[in-house]
Amino acid sequence: MRMIIAMVQDQDVHKLLKALTEHHYSATKLASTGGFLRQGNTTLMIGVPAEKVGEVMEIIKETCQTRKQLVTPLASVGPSMNNYMQAPVEVTVGGATVFVLEVADFIKI
């Protein structure tokens, strides 16, 4: 048994959950916040047999695509820094960060 932990952007999560459900996989959805852009994202925990990890990874790859987005960095508000607005910067967002963990026991009650 494996536990797939996937962090995906909020824009992708509904499409991913729909695709997982269509393939008869269930997931636990947790709200989370990214560290770099400080924007909302979603962490999904998906328990699957070891031989199904590849199939779930393909579903994630198909539904969580990267894209370019303009973001404005947070302005500094420290006492030694002047307040200013920085110019928007183009960054790549989306995709998924995925961890696959081995599970010693899986019990569904």
MODELLER restraints for C-alpha pairs under 7 A, 6 or more apart:
rsr = mdl.restraints
at = mdl.atoms
rsr.add(forms.Gaussian(group=physical.xy_distance, feature=features.Distance(at['CA:1:A'], at['CA:48:A']), mean=5.84, stdev=0.5))
rsr.add(forms.Gaussian(group=physical.xy_distance, feature=features.Distance(at['CA:1:A'], at['CA:49:A']), mean=4.39, stdev=0.5))
rsr.add(forms.Gaussian(group=physical.xy_distance, feature=features.Distance(at['CA:1:A'], at['CA:50:A']), mean=5.12, stdev=0.5))
rsr.add(forms.Gaussian(group=physical.xy_distance, feature=features.Distance(at['CA:1:A'], at['CA:102:A']), mean=6.33, stdev=0.5))
rsr.add(forms.Gaussian(group=physical.xy_distance, feature=features.Distance(at['CA:1:A'], at['CA:103:A']), mean=5.47, stdev=0.5))
rsr.add(forms.Gaussian(group=physical.xy_distance, feature=features.Distance(at['CA:2:A'], at['CA:47:A']), mean=5.81, stdev=0.5))
rsr.add(forms.Gaussian(group=physical.xy_distance, feature=features.Distance(at['CA:2:A'], at['CA:48:A']), mean=5.44, stdev=0.5))
rsr.add(forms.Gaussian(group=physical.xy_distance, feature=features.Distance(at['CA:2:A'], at['CA:49:A']), mean=5.90, stdev=0.5))
rsr.add(forms.Gaussian(group=physical.xy_distance, feature=features.Distance(at['CA:2:A'], at['CA:50:A']), mean=5.49, stdev=0.5))
rsr.add(forms.Gaussian(group=physical.xy_distance, feature=features.Distance(at['CA:2:A'], at['CA:100:A']), mean=6.52, stdev=0.5))
rsr.add(forms.Gaussian(group=physical.xy_distance, feature=features.Distance(at['CA:2:A'], at['CA:101:A']), mean=5.53, stdev=0.5))
rsr.add(forms.Gaussian(group=physical.xy_distance, feature=features.Distance(at['CA:2:A'], at['CA:102:A']), mean=4.70, stdev=0.5))
rsr.add(forms.Gaussian(group=physical.xy_distance, feature=features.Distance(at['CA:2:A'], at['CA:103:A']), mean=5.29, stdev=0.5))
rsr.add(forms.Gaussian(group=physical.xy_distance, feature=features.Distance(at['CA:3:A'], at['CA:45:A']), mean=6.69, stdev=0.5))
rsr.add(forms.Gaussian(group=physical.xy_distance, feature=features.Distance(at['CA:3:A'], at['CA:46:A']), mean=5.69, stdev=0.5))
rsr.add(forms.Gaussian(group=physical.xy_distance, feature=features.Distance(at['CA:3:A'], at['CA:47:A']), mean=4.58, stdev=0.5))
rsr.add(forms.Gaussian(group=physical.xy_distance, feature=features.Distance(at['CA:3:A'], at['CA:48:A']), mean=6.49, stdev=0.5))
rsr.add(forms.Gaussian(group=physical.xy_distance, feature=features.Distance(at['CA:3:A'], at['CA:100:A']), mean=5.69, stdev=0.5))
rsr.add(forms.Gaussian(group=physical.xy_distance, feature=features.Distance(at['CA:3:A'], at['CA:101:A']), mean=5.05, stdev=0.5))
rsr.add(forms.Gaussian(group=physical.xy_distance, feature=features.Distance(at['CA:3:A'], at['CA:102:A']), mean=6.32, stdev=0.5))
rsr.add(forms.Gaussian(group=physical.xy_distance, feature=features.Distance(at['CA:3:A'], at['CA:103:A']), mean=6.31, stdev=0.5))
rsr.add(forms.Gaussian(group=physical.xy_distance, feature=features.Distance(at['CA:4:A'], at['CA:45:A']), mean=5.73, stdev=0.5))
rsr.add(forms.Gaussian(group=physical.xy_distance, feature=features.Distance(at['CA:4:A'], at['CA:46:A']), mean=5.00, stdev=0.5))
rsr.add(forms.Gaussian(group=physical.xy_distance, feature=features.Distance(at['CA:4:A'], at['CA:47:A']), mean=6.25, stdev=0.5))
rsr.add(forms.Gaussian(group=physical.xy_distance, feature=features.Distance(at['CA:4:A'], at['CA:98:A']), mean=6.84, stdev=0.5))
rsr.add(forms.Gaussian(group=physical.xy_distance, feature=features.Distance(at['CA:4:A'], at['CA:99:A']), mean=5.74, stdev=0.5))
rsr.add(forms.Gaussian(group=physical.xy_distance, feature=features.Distance(at['CA:4:A'], at['CA:100:A']), mean=4.56, stdev=0.5))
rsr.add(forms.Gaussian(group=physical.xy_distance, feature=features.Distance(at['CA:4:A'], at['CA:101:A']), mean=6.41, stdev=0.5))
rsr.add(forms.Gaussian(group=physical.xy_distance, feature=features.Distance(at['CA:5:A'], at['CA:43:A']), mean=6.77, stdev=0.5))
rsr.add(forms.Gaussian(group=physical.xy_distance, feature=features.Distance(at['CA:5:A'], at['CA:44:A']), mean=5.66, stdev=0.5))
rsr.add(forms.Gaussian(group=physical.xy_distance, feature=features.Distance(at['CA:5:A'], at['CA:45:A']), mean=4.69, stdev=0.5))
rsr.add(forms.Gaussian(group=physical.xy_distance, feature=features.Distance(at['CA:5:A'], at['CA:46:A']), mean=6.47, stdev=0.5))
rsr.add(forms.Gaussian(group=physical.xy_distance, feature=features.Distance(at['CA:5:A'], at['CA:98:A']), mean=5.60, stdev=0.5))
rsr.add(forms.Gaussian(group=physical.xy_distance, feature=features.Distance(at['CA:5:A'], at['CA:99:A']), mean=5.08, stdev=0.5))
rsr.add(forms.Gaussian(group=physical.xy_distance, feature=features.Distance(at['CA:5:A'], at['CA:100:A']), mean=6.37, stdev=0.5))
rsr.add(forms.Gaussian(group=physical.xy_distance, feature=features.Distance(at['CA:6:A'], at['CA:43:A']), mean=5.54, stdev=0.5))
rsr.add(forms.Gaussian(group=physical.xy_distance, feature=features.Distance(at['CA:6:A'], at['CA:44:A']), mean=5.15, stdev=0.5))
rsr.add(forms.Gaussian(group=physical.xy_distance, feature=features.Distance(at['CA:6:A'], at['CA:45:A']), mean=6.61, stdev=0.5))
rsr.add(forms.Gaussian(group=physical.xy_distance, feature=features.Distance(at['CA:6:A'], at['CA:96:A']), mean=6.35, stdev=0.5))
rsr.add(forms.Gaussian(group=physical.xy_distance, feature=features.Distance(at['CA:6:A'], at['CA:97:A']), mean=5.64, stdev=0.5))
rsr.add(forms.Gaussian(group=physical.xy_distance, feature=features.Distance(at['CA:6:A'], at['CA:98:A']), mean=4.33, stdev=0.5))
rsr.add(forms.Gaussian(group=physical.xy_distance, feature=features.Distance(at['CA:6:A'], at['CA:99:A']), mean=6.42, stdev=0.5))
rsr.add(forms.Gaussian(group=physical.xy_distance, feature=features.Distance(at['CA:7:A'], at['CA:41:A']), mean=6.87, stdev=0.5))
rsr.add(forms.Gaussian(group=physical.xy_distance, feature=features.Distance(at['CA:7:A'], at['CA:42:A']), mean=5.66, stdev=0.5))
rsr.add(forms.Gaussian(group=physical.xy_distance, feature=features.Distance(at['CA:7:A'], at['CA:43:A']), mean=4.35, stdev=0.5))
rsr.add(forms.Gaussian(group=physical.xy_distance, feature=features.Distance(at['CA:7:A'], at['CA:44:A']), mean=6.40, stdev=0.5))
rsr.add(forms.Gaussian(group=physical.xy_distance, feature=features.Distance(at['CA:7:A'], at['CA:96:A']), mean=5.56, stdev=0.5))
rsr.add(forms.Gaussian(group=physical.xy_distance, feature=features.Distance(at['CA:7:A'], at['CA:97:A']), mean=5.14, stdev=0.5))
rsr.add(forms.Gaussian(group=physical.xy_distance, feature=features.Distance(at['CA:7:A'], at['CA:98:A']), mean=6.37, stdev=0.5))
rsr.add(forms.Gaussian(group=physical.xy_distance, feature=features.Distance(at['CA:8:A'], at['CA:41:A']), mean=5.78, stdev=0.5))
rsr.add(forms.Gaussian(group=physical.xy_distance, feature=features.Distance(at['CA:8:A'], at['CA:42:A']), mean=5.40, stdev=0.5))
rsr.add(forms.Gaussian(group=physical.xy_distance, feature=features.Distance(at['CA:8:A'], at['CA:43:A']), mean=6.36, stdev=0.5))
rsr.add(forms.Gaussian(group=physical.xy_distance, feature=features.Distance(at['CA:8:A'], at['CA:94:A']), mean=6.76, stdev=0.5))
rsr.add(forms.Gaussian(group=physical.xy_distance, feature=features.Distance(at['CA:8:A'], at['CA:95:A']), mean=6.55, stdev=0.5))
rsr.add(forms.Gaussian(group=physical.xy_distance, feature=features.Distance(at['CA:8:A'], at['CA:96:A']), mean=4.78, stdev=0.5))
rsr.add(forms.Gaussian(group=physical.xy_distance, feature=features.Distance(at['CA:8:A'], at['CA:97:A']), mean=6.78, stdev=0.5))
rsr.add(forms.Gaussian(group=physical.xy_distance, feature=features.Distance(at['CA:9:A'], at['CA:41:A']), mean=4.44, stdev=0.5))
rsr.add(forms.Gaussian(group=physical.xy_distance, feature=features.Distance(at['CA:9:A'], at['CA:42:A']), mean=6.15, stdev=0.5))
rsr.add(forms.Gaussian(group=physical.xy_distance, feature=features.Distance(at['CA:9:A'], at['CA:94:A']), mean=5.53, stdev=0.5))
rsr.add(forms.Gaussian(group=physical.xy_distance, feature=features.Distance(at['CA:10:A'], at['CA:40:A']), mean=6.32, stdev=0.5))
rsr.add(forms.Gaussian(group=physical.xy_distance, feature=features.Distance(at['CA:10:A'], at['CA:41:A']), mean=4.67, stdev=0.5))
rsr.add(forms.Gaussian(group=physical.xy_distance, feature=features.Distance(at['CA:10:A'], at['CA:42:A']), mean=5.82, stdev=0.5))
rsr.add(forms.Gaussian(group=physical.xy_distance, feature=features.Distance(at['CA:12:A'], at['CA:63:A']), mean=6.87, stdev=0.5))
rsr.add(forms.Gaussian(group=physical.xy_distance, feature=features.Distance(at['CA:12:A'], at['CA:64:A']), mean=5.73, stdev=0.5))
rsr.add(forms.Gaussian(group=physical.xy_distance, feature=features.Distance(at['CA:13:A'], at['CA:42:A']), mean=6.84, stdev=0.5))
rsr.add(forms.Gaussian(group=physical.xy_distance, feature=features.Distance(at['CA:15:A'], at['CA:63:A']), mean=6.46, stdev=0.5))
rsr.add(forms.Gaussian(group=physical.xy_distance, feature=features.Distance(at['CA:16:A'], at['CA:60:A']), mean=6.62, stdev=0.5))
rsr.add(forms.Gaussian(group=physical.xy_distance, feature=features.Distance(at['CA:16:A'], at['CA:63:A']), mean=5.64, stdev=0.5))
rsr.add(forms.Gaussian(group=physical.xy_distance, feature=features.Distance(at['CA:19:A'], at['CA:59:A']), mean=6.90, stdev=0.5))
rsr.add(forms.Gaussian(group=physical.xy_distance, feature=features.Distance(at['CA:20:A'], at['CA:26:A']), mean=6.74, stdev=0.5))
rsr.add(forms.Gaussian(group=physical.xy_distance, feature=features.Distance(at['CA:26:A'], at['CA:46:A']), mean=6.47, stdev=0.5))
rsr.add(forms.Gaussian(group=physical.xy_distance, feature=features.Distance(at['CA:27:A'], at['CA:44:A']), mean=6.03, stdev=0.5))
rsr.add(forms.Gaussian(group=physical.xy_distance, feature=features.Distance(at['CA:27:A'], at['CA:45:A']), mean=5.48, stdev=0.5))
rsr.add(forms.Gaussian(group=physical.xy_distance, feature=features.Distance(at['CA:27:A'], at['CA:46:A']), mean=4.67, stdev=0.5))
rsr.add(forms.Gaussian(group=physical.xy_distance, feature=features.Distance(at['CA:28:A'], at['CA:44:A']), mean=5.54, stdev=0.5))
rsr.add(forms.Gaussian(group=physical.xy_distance, feature=features.Distance(at['CA:28:A'], at['CA:45:A']), mean=5.10, stdev=0.5))
rsr.add(forms.Gaussian(group=physical.xy_distance, feature=features.Distance(at['CA:28:A'], at['CA:46:A']), mean=6.63, stdev=0.5))
rsr.add(forms.Gaussian(group=physical.xy_distance, feature=features.Distance(at['CA:29:A'], at['CA:42:A']), mean=6.73, stdev=0.5))
rsr.add(forms.Gaussian(group=physical.xy_distance, feature=features.Distance(at['CA:29:A'], at['CA:43:A']), mean=5.98, stdev=0.5))
rsr.add(forms.Gaussian(group=physical.xy_distance, feature=features.Distance(at['CA:29:A'], at['CA:44:A']), mean=4.77, stdev=0.5))
rsr.add(forms.Gaussian(group=physical.xy_distance, feature=features.Distance(at['CA:29:A'], at['CA:45:A']), mean=6.70, stdev=0.5))
rsr.add(forms.Gaussian(group=physical.xy_distance, feature=features.Distance(at['CA:30:A'], at['CA:42:A']), mean=5.75, stdev=0.5))
rsr.add(forms.Gaussian(group=physical.xy_distance, feature=features.Distance(at['CA:30:A'], at['CA:43:A']), mean=5.05, stdev=0.5))
rsr.add(forms.Gaussian(group=physical.xy_distance, feature=features.Distance(at['CA:30:A'], at['CA:44:A']), mean=6.22, stdev=0.5))
rsr.add(forms.Gaussian(group=physical.xy_distance, feature=features.Distance(at['CA:31:A'], at['CA:41:A']), mean=6.45, stdev=0.5))
rsr.add(forms.Gaussian(group=physical.xy_distance, feature=features.Distance(at['CA:31:A'], at['CA:42:A']), mean=4.85, stdev=0.5))
rsr.add(forms.Gaussian(group=physical.xy_distance, feature=features.Distance(at['CA:31:A'], at['CA:43:A']), mean=6.28, stdev=0.5))
rsr.add(forms.Gaussian(group=physical.xy_distance, feature=features.Distance(at['CA:32:A'], at['CA:40:A']), mean=6.05, stdev=0.5))
rsr.add(forms.Gaussian(group=physical.xy_distance, feature=features.Distance(at['CA:32:A'], at['CA:41:A']), mean=5.31, stdev=0.5))
rsr.add(forms.Gaussian(group=physical.xy_distance, feature=features.Distance(at['CA:32:A'], at['CA:42:A']), mean=5.33, stdev=0.5))
rsr.add(forms.Gaussian(group=physical.xy_distance, feature=features.Distance(at['CA:32:A'], at['CA:43:A']), mean=6.31, stdev=0.5))
rsr.add(forms.Gaussian(group=physical.xy_distance, feature=features.Distance(at['CA:33:A'], at['CA:39:A']), mean=5.59, stdev=0.5))
rsr.add(forms.Gaussian(group=physical.xy_distance, feature=features.Distance(at['CA:33:A'], at['CA:40:A']), mean=4.56, stdev=0.5))
rsr.add(forms.Gaussian(group=physical.xy_distance, feature=features.Distance(at['CA:33:A'], at['CA:41:A']), mean=5.38, stdev=0.5))
rsr.add(forms.Gaussian(group=physical.xy_distance, feature=features.Distance(at['CA:34:A'], at['CA:40:A']), mean=6.34, stdev=0.5))
rsr.add(forms.Gaussian(group=physical.xy_distance, feature=features.Distance(at['CA:34:A'], at['CA:41:A']), mean=6.33, stdev=0.5))
rsr.add(forms.Gaussian(group=physical.xy_distance, feature=features.Distance(at['CA:64:A'], at['CA:94:A']), mean=6.29, stdev=0.5))
rsr.add(forms.Gaussian(group=physical.xy_distance, feature=features.Distance(at['CA:64:A'], at['CA:95:A']), mean=4.57, stdev=0.5))
rsr.add(forms.Gaussian(group=physical.xy_distance, feature=features.Distance(at['CA:64:A'], at['CA:96:A']), mean=6.21, stdev=0.5))
rsr.add(forms.Gaussian(group=physical.xy_distance, feature=features.Distance(at['CA:65:A'], at['CA:94:A']), mean=5.78, stdev=0.5))
rsr.add(forms.Gaussian(group=physical.xy_distance, feature=features.Distance(at['CA:65:A'], at['CA:95:A']), mean=4.67, stdev=0.5))
rsr.add(forms.Gaussian(group=physical.xy_distance, feature=features.Distance(at['CA:66:A'], at['CA:92:A']), mean=6.42, stdev=0.5))
rsr.add(forms.Gaussian(group=physical.xy_distance, feature=features.Distance(at['CA:66:A'], at['CA:93:A']), mean=5.49, stdev=0.5))
rsr.add(forms.Gaussian(group=physical.xy_distance, feature=features.Distance(at['CA:66:A'], at['CA:94:A']), mean=4.31, stdev=0.5))
rsr.add(forms.Gaussian(group=physical.xy_distance, feature=features.Distance(at['CA:66:A'], at['CA:95:A']), mean=4.65, stdev=0.5))
rsr.add(forms.Gaussian(group=physical.xy_distance, feature=features.Distance(at['CA:67:A'], at['CA:92:A']), mean=5.54, stdev=0.5))
rsr.add(forms.Gaussian(group=physical.xy_distance, feature=features.Distance(at['CA:67:A'], at['CA:93:A']), mean=5.49, stdev=0.5))
rsr.add(forms.Gaussian(group=physical.xy_distance, feature=features.Distance(at['CA:67:A'], at['CA:94:A']), mean=6.12, stdev=0.5))
rsr.add(forms.Gaussian(group=physical.xy_distance, feature=features.Distance(at['CA:68:A'], at['CA:90:A']), mean=6.39, stdev=0.5))
rsr.add(forms.Gaussian(group=physical.xy_distance, feature=features.Distance(at['CA:68:A'], at['CA:91:A']), mean=5.60, stdev=0.5))
rsr.add(forms.Gaussian(group=physical.xy_distance, feature=features.Distance(at['CA:68:A'], at['CA:92:A']), mean=4.57, stdev=0.5))
rsr.add(forms.Gaussian(group=physical.xy_distance, feature=features.Distance(at['CA:68:A'], at['CA:93:A']), mean=6.10, stdev=0.5))
rsr.add(forms.Gaussian(group=physical.xy_distance, feature=features.Distance(at['CA:69:A'], at['CA:90:A']), mean=5.47, stdev=0.5))
rsr.add(forms.Gaussian(group=physical.xy_distance, feature=features.Distance(at['CA:69:A'], at['CA:91:A']), mean=5.52, stdev=0.5))
rsr.add(forms.Gaussian(group=physical.xy_distance, feature=features.Distance(at['CA:69:A'], at['CA:92:A']), mean=6.31, stdev=0.5))
rsr.add(forms.Gaussian(group=physical.xy_distance, feature=features.Distance(at['CA:69:A'], at['CA:93:A']), mean=6.66, stdev=0.5))
rsr.add(forms.Gaussian(group=physical.xy_distance, feature=features.Distance(at['CA:70:A'], at['CA:88:A']), mean=5.79, stdev=0.5))
rsr.add(forms.Gaussian(group=physical.xy_distance, feature=features.Distance(at['CA:70:A'], at['CA:89:A']), mean=5.37, stdev=0.5))
rsr.add(forms.Gaussian(group=physical.xy_distance, feature=features.Distance(at['CA:70:A'], at['CA:90:A']), mean=4.39, stdev=0.5))
rsr.add(forms.Gaussian(group=physical.xy_distance, feature=features.Distance(at['CA:70:A'], at['CA:91:A']), mean=6.33, stdev=0.5))
rsr.add(forms.Gaussian(group=physical.xy_distance, feature=features.Distance(at['CA:71:A'], at['CA:88:A']), mean=5.13, stdev=0.5))
rsr.add(forms.Gaussian(group=physical.xy_distance, feature=features.Distance(at['CA:71:A'], at['CA:89:A']), mean=5.37, stdev=0.5))
rsr.add(forms.Gaussian(group=physical.xy_distance, feature=features.Distance(at['CA:71:A'], at['CA:90:A']), mean=6.35, stdev=0.5))
rsr.add(forms.Gaussian(group=physical.xy_distance, feature=features.Distance(at['CA:72:A'], at['CA:86:A']), mean=6.48, stdev=0.5))
rsr.add(forms.Gaussian(group=physical.xy_distance, feature=features.Distance(at['CA:72:A'], at['CA:87:A']), mean=6.28, stdev=0.5))
rsr.add(forms.Gaussian(group=physical.xy_distance, feature=features.Distance(at['CA:72:A'], at['CA:88:A']), mean=4.25, stdev=0.5))
rsr.add(forms.Gaussian(group=physical.xy_distance, feature=features.Distance(at['CA:72:A'], at['CA:89:A']), mean=6.17, stdev=0.5))
rsr.add(forms.Gaussian(group=physical.xy_distance, feature=features.Distance(at['CA:73:A'], at['CA:86:A']), mean=6.37, stdev=0.5))
rsr.add(forms.Gaussian(group=physical.xy_distance, feature=features.Distance(at['CA:73:A'], at['CA:88:A']), mean=6.93, stdev=0.5))
rsr.add(forms.Gaussian(group=physical.xy_distance, feature=features.Distance(at['CA:75:A'], at['CA:83:A']), mean=6.35, stdev=0.5))
rsr.add(forms.Gaussian(group=physical.xy_distance, feature=features.Distance(at['CA:75:A'], at['CA:84:A']), mean=5.83, stdev=0.5))
rsr.add(forms.Gaussian(group=physical.xy_distance, feature=features.Distance(at['CA:75:A'], at['CA:85:A']), mean=5.65, stdev=0.5))
rsr.add(forms.Gaussian(group=physical.xy_distance, feature=features.Distance(at['CA:75:A'], at['CA:86:A']), mean=6.78, stdev=0.5))
rsr.add(forms.Gaussian(group=physical.xy_distance, feature=features.Distance(at['CA:76:A'], at['CA:83:A']), mean=5.82, stdev=0.5))
rsr.add(forms.Gaussian(group=physical.xy_distance, feature=features.Distance(at['CA:77:A'], at['CA:83:A']), mean=5.67, stdev=0.5))
